[in-house]
């Protein structure tokens, strides 16, 4: 199993920045992809960004050019640098990790609130 814990959420004014981090523990040796989803009240959980062990990444169109995902060489911590934040970025942000042939692992989420 993989356990995930998110850090770094909070309240920020529009135009500001936050950096989220997600620390993985447990069977991390088999993780091949990590990333972030977010869920705003009354909405579905949507992919924000993902990165693979090989360094490939993808972003939701709504965050391209503003958010940057990165991962440490040990593949046990994934980061999400969020710049130029907008009120519509307000959501609970969830970290996830994928391993071959295993159910996706999820963190408990961290609240990000962007005030206008």
C-alpha positions, 0 to 999 in steps of 0.5 A: 500500500501507499500512503499519501499526505498533502501539505501546503494548502491555505488562503491566498489572494488572487494573483498570489502563489502557493506550493503544495507537496505530497509525501508518499510512504509505503510501497513507493518503489512501484509508483509510476505516476503521481499527480493532483486532482481538485474538487470544488464544491458541487463539482466533479473531481478533475485532473490538475496535473500529473507526472510520470517516473520518466518525467513526462507530465500533463496539465489541465488547460485551465492551469497551463502556464500557471502551475508546475508539477515536479517530483523528487528523484526518490519518487516519494514527494510530488509538488505543485507550484501554483502561481497567478492563482484565481478564485476559480482555483479554489478547491480541495486538492488531492494527491494521487499515486498509481502503481501497476495493477494496483488501485489508485492511492489518494491523499485526504486532500488539502484546501486551497482558497483564493480570495478575489 
